[in-house]
Amino acid sequence: MNEEQKVEPTMKRRSRFVVAGTGSGSGKTTVTLGLMRAFAQRGLKVQGFKCGPDYIDPTYHAAVTGCPSHNLDSWMTSNDYLMDHFVQASEAADLSIIEGVMGLYDGKEPLGLTGSTAEIAILTDSPVLLVVDVRSMGRSAAAIVLGFQQLEPRVRIAAVIVNRCGSASHYETVKAAIEESCGIPVIGWLLRDNSLSIPERHLGLLPAIERGELEPLFNYAAERVAEGTDLDRLMAIAQAATPLQNPPVELGLLGQSIPIDTSPVIAVARDAAFNFYYTDNLELLVRAGARLIEFSPLRGEGVPEQADGLYLGGGFPEEFASVISRNLAFMEDLRAAADNGMPLYAECGGYMVLARSLTDRAGRQHEMAGIIPAHTVMLERRAALGYREVTAREDNLLLKQGEGLRGHEFHYSVMNYDNTQRSYAYDSKGRGGSQPEGYVRGNIMAAYAHIHLASYLPAASRLVEACRLYREQRLQ
């Protein structure tokens, strides 16, 4: 009997590991991207995952691997959903690489694991590859790894990569110290190399990725990582990961599947200005019966004619405000959609575009769609950051009054409303307390929060059902 036959039928083999850091800036993103590209160059299908709500790193992953990356967030979604999603999304992959967030144990709570890389490693029962920045230290590196090893026994640190070594002899010093004190193999190292620095998260980053300008960096990272890392040993660690079982997730809450010829069409704005979408949000809309069609306002496209609903995600519309403003077809289609009662859902950047104007950081004002009676103004300092728990103030496209969703908010703008009566979409609760947020009117709903539909599964069905009803009315 071979090894595969010994596995229970309900169990799923998933070769995987988590790349974690001792803290932000330790080099885990560089290592992750280098490993992803290096394994892909070996002919493996690599699937990327990102711990937490971040959008930028998954964009890197997609560029390096050639397939969409998925977020794993243990606060926004249930543990059962997270596990089901991970098992399903990794099914076709030869190797899944999960990039952590911040330091291994950093999360939503000072004394807990919620929202941390460690929690994701425990939930997915994944071995951890710890990235340690060893600049200006020798044996002290062992003390750092030992502390990470002992803080939480349920986390299995299977191997270490040491980053920013001064020389080969420096590497041998820290390797010997870590392995002797911790019993954990050090399987790779990187020299200090400014050429390996991932660009800062400036607002032109995503267009640069789309144009392929970072390909040389990705290939260089893969070359350096492969040169200093025992990839065969790391792959063996990944393949030895415990088989996983699909938990029973009530995806039946999404409703019955709809024949493709009667499925409502949701148009999704997708380009460098509108690109912040959780992959599984889109998948959940499809599971609920929608057919998605992408279009690009930056390429001069308007809303597709067959659209029965519209989803404007977040991104960086402020960087392209003049281009968006000049796309008269897009602006006119937005206004017509709103006037005709088409379901129109917008988050963050999309919310900004529905306002009357957008003032960029240079003080230039650009005319926007004018659907929401407000003016967006960009600030030099961040206006909001953090998890949000939102509760509907009245029935809307996603929720009944009193129902809630979880999400994340991150923006550098404020929305200044005119002196008109405003209906808020949510009560939004974060670290600073609760406050009303967003805008709702008829089939229009918009807010700053990037919500995760898996935090309340009926929400996806509600949006698709609204689009189906609009479709029936439109075709009468």
C-alpha positions in Angstrom: 0.0 0.0 0.0 1.5 3.3 -1.0 1.4 6.5 1.0 -1.5 8.0 -0.9 -3.7 5.0 -0.2 -3.2 5.3 3.5 -4.9 8.7 3.6 -8.6 8.7 4.5 -10.9 9.6 1.6 -12.1 12.8 3.4 -8.6 14.1 3.9 -6.8 16.3 1.4 -3.1 16.5 0.8 -1.9 20.0 0.4 1.8 20.8 0.1 2.2 24.0 2.0 4.2 26.3 4.3 3.9 29.7 5.9 6.5 32.4 5.4 6.6 34.4 8.7 8.9 37.2 9.9 10.1 38.3 13.2 8.6 41.6 12.4 7.6 44.0 9.6 10.6 44.7 7.4 12.3 41.4 8.2 12.3 40.5 4.5 9.4 38.0 4.4 7.8 39.5 1.2 11.2 39.4 -0.6 11.7 35.7 0.5 8.1 34.8 -0.4 8.3 36.3 -3.9 11.7 34.8 -4.5 10.5 31.3 -3.4 7.3 31.6 -5.4 9.1 32.5 -8.6 11.9 29.9 -8.0 9.5 27.0 -7.5 7.4 28.2 -10.5 10.6 28.2 -12.6 10.9 24.5 -11.6 7.6 23.9 -13.4 5.4 23.8 -10.2 2.0 25.4 -10.0 2.3 27.7 -7.0 -0.7 29.1 -5.3 -0.2 32.2 -3.2 -2.1 33.2 0.0 -1.8 36.2 2.3 -2.6 36.4 6.0 -4.8 39.4 6.8 -6.7 42.0 4.8 -3.8 43.3 2.6 -4.3 43.8 -1.1 -0.8 44.8 -2.3 1.1 41.5 -1.5 -1.6 39.4 -3.2 -1.0 41.6 -6.3 2.7 40.7 -6.1 1.8 37.0 -5.7 -0.4 37.1 -8.8 2.3 38.7 -10.8 4.9 36.2 -9.7 2.8 33.0 -10.0 0.4 33.9 -12.8 -2.7 33.1 -10.8 -4.9 35.1 -8.3 -3.8 35.1 -4.7 -6.2 34.6 -1.8 -6.5 36.3 1.6 -6.8 34.2 4.7 -8.2 36.3 7.5 -9.2 34.7 10.7 -11.0 37.7 12.1 -13.1 38.6 9.1 -14.2 35.0 8.4 -15.0 32.0 10.4 -12.4 29.3 11.0 -14.5 26.8 9.1 -14.9 29.1 6.1 -11.2 29.9 6.1 -10.3 26.2 6.1 -12.8 25.3 3.4 -11.6 28.2 1.3 -7.9 27.2 1.7 -8.6 23.6 0.8 -10.6 24.5 -2.3 -8.3 27.3 -3.5 -5.2 25.1 -3.1 -6.7 22.1 -4.9 -5.0 22.5 -8.2 -1.6 23.6 -6.8 1.6 21.7 -6.5 2.6 24.0 -3.7 0.8 26.6 -1.6 2.9 29.4 0.0 1.2 31.5 2.7 2.8 34.9 3.3 2.4 36.1 6.9 1.6 39.6 8.1 3.8 41.7 10.4 5.6 39.5 12.9 4.6 35.9 13.5 2.6 36.6 16.6 1.3 40.1 15.8 -2.5 40.3 15.5 -5.6 42.1 16.6 -5.0 41.5 20.3 -2.0 42.2 22.6 -2.3 38.8 24.4 -4.0 36.6 21.8 -3.5 35.2 18.4 -6.6 36.5 16.6 -5.7 37.8 13.2 -2.1 36.8 13.4 0.1 34.7 11.1 0.5 32.2 14.0 -3.3 31.7 14.1 -3.3 31.0 10.4 -0.4 28.5 10.8 -2.3 26.7 13.5 -5.6 26.6 11.7 -4.1 25.3 8.5 -1.7 23.1 10.4 1.1 24.5 8.3 4.9 24.3 8.9 6.4 27.8 9.3 9.5 29.1 7.6 10.8 31.9 9.8 12.7 34.8 8.2 15.1 36.4 10.6 17.0 39.7 9.9 20.5 39.0 11.3 22.1 42.3 10.7 24.7 43.1 13.3 24.2 40.0 15.4 25.8 36.6 15.8 24.6 34.1 18.5 21.9 36.5 19.5 20.0 35.3 16.4 19.5 32.0 18.2 17.9 33.8 21.2 15.4 35.4 18.8 14.5 32.1 17.2 14.3 30.3 20.5 11.8 32.9 21.8 9.6 32.5 18.7 9.8 28.8 19.1 8.8 28.7 22.7 6.1 31.4 22.8 3.4 29.2 21.3 3.9 25.4 21.3 1.2 24.9 18.7 3.2 26.8 16.1 5.7 24.5 14.4 8.7 26.5 13.1 10.1 23.9 10.7 13.0 25.9 9.2 14.7 29.3 9.2 16.0 31.6 6.5 18.4 34.3 7.7 18.3 37.6 5.8 20.8 40.4 5.3 23.9 38.5 6.3 27.2 40.4 6.0 29.1 37.4 4.5 29.2 33.7 4.1 31.1 33.3 7.4 28.4 35.4 9.1 25.8 33.0 7.8 27.7 30.0 9.1 28.0 31.7 12.5 24.2 32.3 12.9 23.3 29.0 11.3 25.5 27.1 13.9 24.0 29.1 16.8 20.4 28.6 15.8 20.7 24.9 15.0 22.5 24.1 18.2 20.2 26.1 20.5 16.9 25.5 18.8 17.2 22.3 16.9 15.7 24.0 13.8 17.4 23.7 10.4 18.6 26.9 8.8 18.0 26.1 5.2 18.8 29.4 3.4 20.3 32.8 3.6 20.5 36.1 1.7 23.3 38.7 1.7 22.6 42.3 2.5 21.6 43.6 -1.0 19.8 46.8 -1.6 18.8 45.5 -5.1 16.5 43.1 -3.4 14.4 45.8 -1.7 10.7 45.6 -2.6 9.5 49.1 -3.6 7.7 51.1 -1.0 3.9 50.9 -1.3 3.6 54.1 -3.3 0.4 54.7 -5.3 2.1 54.0 -8.7 3.1 50.5 -7.6 0.2 48.6 -9.1 0.4 50.2 -12.5 4.2 49.4 -12.5 3.3 45.7 -11.8 0.8 45.7 -14.6 3.3 47.1 -17.0 5.8 44.3 -16.1 8.3 46.8 -14.7 9.0 44.7 -11.6 9.7 41.5 -13.5 13.5 42.0 -13.3 13.2 42.4 -9.5 11.1 39.2 -9.2 13.6 37.2 -11.3 16.5 38.6 -9.3 14.9 37.7 -6.0 14.2 34.2 -7.3 17.8 33.8 -8.4 19.2 35.0 -5.1 16.8 32.9 -3.0 17.4 29.8 -5.0 21.1 30.2 -4.9 21.1 30.4 -1.1 18.3 28.1 -0.2 17.9 24.3 -0.1 14.7 24.2 -2.2 14.5 20.4 -2.2 14.5 20.3 1.6 11.9 23.1 1.8 9.7 21.2 -0.7 10.0 18.1 1.4 8.9 20.0 4.5 5.9 21.3 2.5 5.0 17.8 1.2 5.1 16.4 4.7 2.4 18.8 6.0 -0.5 17.0 7.6 -3.5 16.2 5.3 -6.4 18.5 5.8 -10.2 17.9 6.1 -12.9 20.1 4.6 -15.0 21.4 7.4 -18.8 21.5 6.9 -19.4 25.1 5.6 -23.0 26.2 5.1 -22.5 27.5 1.6 -26.1 26.6 0.9 -26.8 30.1 2.4 -25.7 31.4 -1.0 -28.9 30.1 -2.5 -29.7 28.0 -5.6 -27.6 28.1 -8.7 -29.1 30.0 -11.6 -28.9 28.8 -15.2 -26.2 30.8 -17.1 -28.7 32.3 -19.6 -30.8 33.8 -16.8 -27.9 34.7 -14.4 -27.7 38.4 -13.5 -24.6 40.1 -14.8 -22.5 42.1 -12.4 -20.0 44.5 -14.0 -16.8 44.8 -12.0 -14.5 47.7 -12.6 -11.0 46.2 -12.8 -7.8 48.1 -13.7 -5.0 50.1 -11.9 -7.6 52.5 -10.4 -10.0 49.8 -9.2 -8.3 46.7 -8.1 -8.9 46.0 -4.4 -11.1 43.0 -4.4 -10.9 39.9 -2.2 -10.7 37.0 -4.6 -13.3 35.0 -2.7 -15.7 37.9 -2.6 -16.0 37.6 -6.4 -16.1 33.8 -6.1 -19.0 34.0 -3.6 -21.0 36.2 -6.0 -20.5 33.6 -8.7 -21.6 30.9 -6.3 -24.7 32.9 -5.5 -25.6 32.9 -9.2 -24.0 36.0 -10.7 -22.0 36.2 -13.9 -19.1 38.7 -13.6 -17.9 40.9 -16.5 -14.8 43.0 -15.9 -14.3 46.4 -17.6 -11.7 49.2 -17.4 -12.7 52.8 -16.9 -9.0 53.8 -17.4 -9.1 52.3 -20.9 -12.0 54.5 -21.7 -14.6 51.8 -21.3 -18.1 52.4 -20.0 -20.4 50.1 -18.0 -21.1 47.0 -20.1 -24.5 47.1 -21.8 -25.6 43.7 -20.4 -24.9 44.8 -16.8 -27.6 44.1 -14.2 -25.5 45.4 -11.3 -22.3 47.3 -10.7 -19.4 46.6 -8.3 -16.8 49.4 -8.0 -14.0 48.3 -5.8 -11.2 50.2 -4.1 -7.9 51.2 -5.4 -6.2 54.4 -6.4 -8.7 56.6 -8.3 -7.0 59.7 -7.0 -3.9 58.8 -9.0 -6.0 58.7 -12.2 -8.6 61.2 -11.4 -8.2 63.3 -14.5 -8.4 60.2 -16.7 -11.5 58.9 -14.9 -13.1 62.4 -15.1 -12.5 62.5 -18.9 -14.1 59.2 -19.5 -17.5 60.7 -20.2 -19.1 57.4 -21.2 -18.2 55.9 -17.8 -19.6 58.9 -15.9 -22.8 59.0 -18.0 -23.3 55.3 -17.6 -22.9 55.6 -13.8 -25.5 58.3 -13.6 -27.9 56.4 -15.9 -27.4 53.3 -13.8 -28.3 55.2 -10.6 -31.3 56.9 -12.3 -32.6 53.6 -13.6 -32.3 51.8 -10.2 -29.5 49.4 -11.1 -27.9 47.9 -8.0 -24.7 49.9 -7.5 -22.3 48.8 -4.8 -19.0 50.7 -4.2 -16.2 50.5 -1.7 -13.5 53.1 -0.8 -12.1 54.2 -4.2 -15.4 53.4 -5.9 -17.2 55.4 -3.2 -15.0 58.3 -4.0 -15.8 58.2 -7.7 -19.5 58.3 -7.0 -19.1 61.7 -5.2 -19.4 65.1 -6.9 -15.7 65.8 -7.1 -12.3 64.5 -6.0 -9.6 66.9 -4.9 -6.1 65.3 -5.3 -3.0 66.0 -3.2 -1.9 68.8 -5.5 -5.2 70.6 -4.8 -6.7 70.0 -8.2 -10.4 69.3 -8.3 -11.8 66.7 -10.7 -15.4 66.3 -11.5 -16.8 62.8 -10.6 -20.1 61.1 -11.1 -22.1 63.3 -8.8 -24.3 60.4 -7.6 -23.5 61.0 -3.9 -23.9 64.6 -2.6 -20.3 64.9 -1.3 -16.8 66.0 -2.2 -13.7 63.8 -1.7 -10.5 65.5 -0.5 -7.2 63.7 -0.4 -5.0 64.2 2.7 -1.3 63.9 3.3 -1.8 61.8 6.4 -3.7 58.6 6.7 -7.4 59.1 7.6 -8.3 55.6 8.7 -6.8 52.2 9.2 -8.1 49.0 10.8 -10.7 46.3 11.0 -14.3 47.3 11.0 -17.5 45.6 12.1 -20.4 47.2 10.3 -24.1 47.0 11.1 -26.8 48.1 8.7 -28.8 51.1 9.8 -31.6 50.1 7.3 -32.2 47.5 4.7 -29.7 47.8 1.8 -28.2 45.8 -1.0 -26.3 43.5 1.3 -28.0 43.5 4.6 -31.3 43.8 6.5 -31.4 46.4 9.2 -29.4 45.2 12.2 -27.4 42.6 10.3 -23.6 42.9 10.1 -20.5 42.3 8.2 -16.8 42.4 8.9 -14.2 44.3 6.9 -11.2 46.6 6.8 -10.7 50.3 6.2 -7.6 52.0 4.8 -7.7 55.4 3.1 -6.1 58.9 2.9 -9.2 60.8 2.0 -12.2 62.3 3.7 -15.7 62.6 2.3 -17.3 66.1 2.9 -21.0 66.0 2.4 -23.2 68.9 1.2 -25.8 70.3 3.6 -28.4 67.7 2.5 -30.1 64.9 4.3 -27.9 61.8 4.3 -28.8 58.2 4.9 -25.8 56.3 6.3 -25.1 52.7 5.2 -23.6 51.4 8.4 -22.7 51.9 12.0 -19.0 51.1 11.7 -17.2 49.9 14.8 -13.4 49.9 15.1 -10.8 50.6 17.8 -12.0 54.1 18.2 -15.6 53.2 18.8 -18.6 53.2 16.6 -19.7 55.9 14.1 -22.1 56.2 11.2 -20.5 55.7 7.8 -21.2 55.4 4.1 -24.2 56.3 2.0 -27.4 54.4 1.0 -30.2 55.5 -1.3 -32.5 53.0 -3.0 -30.2 50.5 -4.9 -27.1 52.6 -4.3 -24.8 51.6 -1.5 -21.3 52.9 -0.9 -18.9 53.2 2.0 -15.2 53.3 2.9 -15.1 49.8 4.4 -13.8 46.9 2.3 -16.2 44.2 3.5 -15.7 40.5 3.3 -18.8 38.7 2.1 -17.8 35.5 3.8 -18.3 37.2 7.2 -22.0 36.9 6.6 -22.8 34.6 3.6 -26.4 35.8 2.9 -25.0 39.2 1.9 -23.7 37.8 -1.4 -27.1 36.3 -2.2 -28.8 39.6 -1.4 -26.7 41.5 -3.9 -27.2 38.9 -6.6 -31.0 38.7 -6.0 -31.2 42.5 -6.3 -29.4 42.3 -9.6 -31.7 39.5 -10.7 -34.8 41.5 -10.0 -33.4 44.5 -11.9 -32.6 42.1 -14.8 -36.3 40.9 -14.9 -37.5 44.5 -14.9 -35.0 45.5 -17.6 -36.0 42.7 -19.9 -39.8 43.2 -19.6 
